[in-house]
Amino acid sequence: KHGSSRVSASPVLLCTCPQRTNELCTMPVRAVFFDLDDTLVSTSAHDRSAFRACVQLIGLRRPGSDGEALVAAYRRQLSKAPWDPEDRVPISDWRAQLWVAALDEIGQATAAAVEPPSLVASTSSRCASPAELGAELQHRFDEVRLGEFAWVEGVLELVERLGAAGLRMCVITNGHSDVQHPKLKVLRASDLFEHIIVGGDEVRAGRLEKPDAGIFLKACELTGVAPMEAVHVGDSLSSDIAGAIAAGLRASIWVSLGSGPVSENCPRPDFTVTSITELPVVLVELGCLEGPSLS
């Protein structure tokens, strides 16, 4: 999801885009599009919590095993194939298989797994198979991550302020449908945003997700605005910023999360903020909110 390098910036950085004429840049901003993961929600932090829970679980189930090495191996497997490319295997089963592959990678696939202490008294001392352990690890990860999944502090107030200013909003999130929809459900995102586009749904319908321009143009259609009347906010240079530029949106706003410099060949955002809560300063600069500006 993330680009490998980042723009170095003070809390809010204005970057000039010479390819845009002054006439187009004076068009009013009427819509704001948002990425979800690591923009509206600190997904990476929730991932870390879930992986810590998996380390604790493997410590109980296979005492003496290296939980951190297992998580690292799982993440390597996940980066290679996060879901079944043919979309036939349910996502939970697929990722359980990745845990099994990770166990095999660290030499633990054939090691004996013990029952949790709470179960020992009520069951036989049967050892869990790698497949059972993989399923248990994936269930634990999902349980912990979704259990703490929440909007970044200040997002509710931000959305309320934008709505009061008459701005239309849409969430555009990449990812497998069966991963993203449970996140959106636990957030009750549909109560906050009228329009939500899930990249996985687009793929299943034969379309493309970010950075393809089409998904941004669909958001424009849903909100009833022209591309030059919309801005997009996200943390990925390769998906969010590149896609917003390709779609010809009024501005791309990068949530850098305090990252370091970006290489010259990466997409250049129009604005950089370190957190989504700094977005109002940019929208004031663009003339669609009232308040102190950058100048």
C-alpha positions as CSV (number, residue, x, y, z in Angstrom):
1,K,0.0,0.0,0.0
2,H,2.7,2.5,0.9
3,G,5.3,4.1,-1.3
4,S,8.9,3.3,-0.4
5,S,9.8,7.0,0.2
6,R,8.1,10.1,1.4
7,V,8.1,13.9,1.1
8,S,9.8,15.7,3.9
9,A,7.6,18.5,5.2
10,S,6.6,20.7,8.0
11,P,3.1,19.9,9.3
12,V,1.5,21.3,6.1
13,L,3.4,21.8,2.8
14,L,2.0,23.5,-0.3
15,C,3.5,22.2,-3.5
16,T,2.9,24.0,-6.8
17,C,1.7,21.9,-9.8
18,P,2.8,23.8,-12.9
19,Q,0.7,21.6,-15.2
20,R,-2.5,23.1,-13.8
21,T,-3.6,26.5,-15.1
22,N,-4.6,29.3,-12.9
23,E,-8.1,29.2,-14.3
24,L,-8.6,25.6,-13.3
25,C,-7.1,26.2,-9.9
26,T,-9.8,28.8,-9.2
27,M,-12.6,26.3,-9.5
28,P,-14.4,25.8,-6.2
29,V,-13.7,22.6,-4.2
30,R,-17.0,20.9,-3.6
31,A,-16.0,17.3,-2.6
32,V,-13.3,15.6,-0.5
33,F,-12.4,11.9,-1.1
34,F,-10.7,9.9,1.7
35,D,-8.5,6.8,1.8
36,L,-9.3,4.6,4.8
37,D,-6.3,2.7,6.1
38,D,-3.7,4.8,7.8
39,T,-5.6,7.9,6.8
40,L,-8.9,7.8,8.6
41,V,-7.9,4.8,10.8
42,S,-4.5,4.0,12.2
43,T,-4.6,0.5,10.7
44,S,-0.9,-0.1,11.0
45,A,-1.1,0.4,14.8
46,H,-4.0,-2.0,15.0
47,D,-2.1,-4.5,13.0
48,R,0.8,-4.3,15.4
49,S,-1.6,-5.0,18.3
50,A,-3.0,-8.0,16.5
51,F,0.4,-9.4,15.7
52,R,1.5,-9.0,19.4
53,A,-1.6,-11.1,20.3
54,C,-0.5,-13.7,17.8
55,V,3.0,-13.8,19.3
56,Q,1.4,-14.4,22.7
57,L,-0.8,-17.2,21.3
58,I,2.1,-19.0,19.6
59,G,4.0,-18.8,22.9
60,L,1.1,-20.7,24.6
61,R,0.5,-23.2,21.8
62,R,4.2,-23.9,21.0
63,P,6.3,-23.0,24.0
64,G,9.8,-22.0,23.1
65,S,9.0,-21.0,19.5
66,D,10.0,-17.6,18.2
67,G,6.8,-15.7,17.9
68,E,8.5,-12.6,16.4
69,A,10.1,-14.8,13.7
70,L,6.8,-16.4,12.9
71,V,5.1,-13.0,12.5
72,A,7.9,-11.8,10.2
73,A,7.6,-15.0,8.1
74,Y,3.8,-14.5,7.9
75,R,4.2,-10.9,6.8
76,R,6.5,-12.0,4.0
77,Q,4.0,-14.6,2.9
78,L,1.2,-11.9,3.1
79,S,3.2,-9.4,1.0
80,K,3.6,-12.0,-1.8
81,A,-0.1,-13.1,-1.9
82,P,-2.5,-11.4,0.5
83,W,-5.5,-13.3,-0.9
84,D,-6.3,-15.9,-3.5
85,P,-5.7,-14.3,-6.9
86,E,-8.6,-16.3,-8.4
87,D,-10.8,-15.2,-5.5
88,R,-12.0,-18.8,-4.8
89,V,-10.6,-19.4,-1.3
90,P,-12.3,-17.5,1.5
91,I,-9.9,-14.8,2.8
92,S,-9.8,-16.3,6.4
93,D,-8.9,-19.7,5.0
94,W,-6.3,-18.2,2.7
95,R,-4.6,-16.3,5.4
96,A,-4.7,-19.3,7.8
97,Q,-2.8,-21.1,5.1
98,L,-0.2,-18.3,5.1
99,W,0.3,-18.9,8.8
100,V,0.9,-22.6,8.1
101,A,3.4,-21.6,5.4
102,A,5.1,-19.2,8.0
103,L,5.2,-22.0,10.5
104,D,6.9,-24.2,7.9
105,E,9.4,-21.4,7.0
106,I,10.6,-21.1,10.6
107,G,10.7,-24.9,11.0
108,Q,7.6,-25.2,13.3
109,A,5.1,-26.8,11.0
110,T,5.8,-30.3,12.4
111,A,6.4,-29.3,16.0
112,A,3.9,-30.3,18.6
113,A,1.3,-27.7,19.5
114,V,-0.2,-27.9,23.0
115,E,-3.8,-27.0,23.9
116,P,-4.2,-23.7,25.8
117,P,-4.2,-24.2,29.6
118,S,-7.9,-23.5,29.9
119,L,-8.7,-26.4,27.6
120,V,-6.3,-29.0,28.9
121,A,-8.5,-30.0,31.8
122,S,-11.6,-30.4,29.7
123,T,-10.1,-32.1,26.6
124,S,-7.6,-34.7,25.7
125,S,-4.0,-33.6,25.3
126,R,-4.4,-33.8,21.5
127,C,-1.9,-31.6,19.7
128,A,-3.3,-29.1,17.2
129,S,-2.4,-29.7,13.6
130,P,-0.6,-26.9,11.6
131,A,-3.9,-26.2,9.8
132,E,-5.8,-25.8,13.1
133,L,-3.1,-23.6,14.5
134,G,-3.0,-21.5,11.4
135,A,-6.8,-21.0,11.6
136,E,-6.5,-20.1,15.3
137,L,-3.8,-17.5,14.6
138,Q,-5.8,-15.9,11.9
139,H,-8.9,-15.8,14.0
140,R,-6.9,-14.2,16.9
141,F,-5.5,-11.6,14.5
142,D,-8.9,-10.6,13.1
143,E,-10.5,-10.6,16.6
144,V,-7.9,-8.3,18.1
145,R,-7.7,-5.9,15.1
146,L,-11.4,-5.5,14.6
147,G,-11.9,-5.3,18.3
148,E,-9.9,-2.1,18.6
149,F,-10.5,-0.7,15.1
150,A,-11.6,2.9,15.4
151,W,-11.5,6.3,13.7
152,V,-8.4,8.4,14.3
153,E,-9.2,10.9,17.1
154,G,-10.8,14.0,15.6
155,V,-12.2,12.3,12.4
156,L,-15.8,12.5,13.6
157,E,-15.5,16.2,14.3
158,L,-13.7,16.8,11.0
159,V,-16.4,15.1,8.9
160,E,-19.1,17.0,10.7
161,R,-17.3,20.3,10.0
162,L,-16.9,19.4,6.3
163,G,-20.5,18.4,6.0
164,A,-21.6,21.7,7.6
165,A,-19.5,23.5,5.0
166,G,-21.5,21.8,2.3
167,L,-18.6,19.6,1.1
168,R,-19.6,16.2,-0.3
169,M,-17.5,13.2,0.8
170,C,-16.6,9.7,-0.3
171,V,-14.3,7.0,1.0
172,I,-12.2,5.2,-1.6
173,T,-10.4,2.2,0.0
174,N,-8.3,-0.5,-1.7
175,G,-8.3,-4.1,-0.5
176,H,-10.2,-7.3,-0.7
177,S,-13.9,-7.0,-0.2
178,D,-14.0,-9.5,2.6
179,V,-11.2,-7.6,4.5
180,Q,-12.5,-4.1,4.0
181,H,-16.2,-4.6,4.6
182,P,-15.8,-6.0,8.1
183,K,-13.6,-2.9,8.9
184,L,-16.3,-0.6,7.6
185,K,-19.0,-2.4,9.5
186,V,-17.2,-2.2,12.8
187,L,-16.6,1.5,12.2
188,R,-20.3,2.0,11.2
189,A,-18.8,4.0,8.3
190,S,-22.0,4.1,6.4
191,D,-23.5,6.2,9.2
192,L,-20.7,8.8,8.6
193,F,-20.2,8.7,4.9
194,E,-22.9,8.5,2.3
195,H,-20.6,7.2,-0.4
196,I,-18.0,4.4,0.1
197,I,-16.1,2.6,-2.7
198,V,-14.2,-0.6,-1.9
199,G,-11.5,-1.5,-4.4
200,G,-12.1,-5.2,-4.0
201,D,-15.8,-4.7,-5.1
202,E,-14.5,-2.8,-8.2
203,V,-12.1,-5.7,-9.0
204,R,-14.9,-8.2,-8.7
205,A,-17.0,-6.1,-11.1
206,G,-14.2,-6.2,-13.7
207,R,-12.9,-2.7,-12.9
208,L,-9.7,-1.5,-11.2
209,E,-8.8,-0.1,-7.8
210,K,-6.5,2.8,-6.9
211,P,-4.4,4.2,-8.6
212,D,-6.6,3.7,-11.6
213,A,-8.3,6.9,-12.5
214,G,-11.7,5.2,-13.0
215,I,-12.3,4.7,-9.3
216,F,-11.8,8.4,-8.6
217,L,-14.0,9.3,-11.5
218,K,-16.7,7.0,-10.0
219,A,-16.4,9.0,-6.7
220,C,-16.9,12.2,-8.8
221,E,-20.1,10.7,-10.3
222,L,-21.4,9.6,-6.9
223,T,-20.8,13.0,-5.4
224,G,-22.0,15.0,-8.4
225,V,-18.8,17.0,-9.0
226,A,-16.3,17.4,-11.8
227,P,-12.7,16.1,-11.1
228,M,-11.4,19.6,-10.7
229,E,-13.9,20.2,-7.9
230,A,-12.6,17.3,-5.8
231,V,-9.6,16.6,-3.7
232,H,-8.3,13.3,-2.4
233,V,-6.6,12.6,0.9
234,G,-4.5,9.5,1.5
235,D,-1.2,8.0,2.8
236,S,0.0,6.1,-0.2
237,L,2.0,8.0,-2.8
238,S,1.7,5.1,-5.3
239,S,-2.1,4.6,-4.9
240,D,-3.7,7.8,-3.5
241,I,-1.5,10.5,-4.9
242,A,-0.7,8.9,-8.2
243,G,-4.4,8.1,-8.7
244,A,-5.6,11.5,-7.8
245,I,-3.2,13.0,-10.3
246,A,-4.2,10.6,-13.0
247,A,-7.9,11.4,-12.5
248,G,-7.2,15.1,-12.8
249,L,-8.5,16.0,-9.4
250,R,-8.2,19.6,-8.1
251,A,-5.5,18.5,-5.5
252,S,-3.9,15.5,-4.0
253,I,-3.2,15.7,-0.2
254,W,-0.7,13.2,1.2
255,V,-0.9,12.1,4.8
256,S,2.8,11.5,5.5
257,L,2.5,10.2,9.0
258,G,5.9,11.9,9.7
259,S,7.8,9.9,7.1
260,G,11.1,11.0,5.5
261,P,12.0,12.4,2.1
262,V,10.6,11.1,-1.2
263,S,12.6,10.3,-4.2
264,E,12.3,12.4,-7.4
265,N,10.5,9.6,-9.3
266,C,7.6,9.3,-6.9
267,P,4.3,11.1,-7.4
268,R,4.4,14.7,-6.0
269,P,1.4,15.7,-3.8
270,D,0.0,19.2,-3.9
271,F,-0.2,19.3,-0.2
272,T,1.4,17.2,2.6
273,V,0.0,16.8,6.1
274,T,1.3,14.6,8.9
275,S,-2.2,13.7,10.1
276,I,-5.7,13.8,8.8
277,T,-6.7,16.3,11.5
278,E,-4.5,18.9,9.7
279,L,-6.7,18.7,6.6
280,P,-8.8,21.8,7.5
281,V,-5.7,24.0,7.1
282,V,-5.3,22.8,3.5
283,L,-9.1,23.2,2.8
284,V,-8.9,26.8,4.1
285,E,-6.0,27.4,1.6
286,L,-8.2,26.0,-1.1
287,G,-11.0,28.4,-0.2
288,C,-13.6,25.8,0.8
289,L,-13.4,26.3,4.6
290,E,-13.2,29.3,6.8
291,G,-10.2,29.7,9.2
292,P,-6.5,30.6,9.3
293,S,-4.6,29.9,6.1
294,L,-1.0,28.7,5.4
295,S,0.1,32.2,4.4
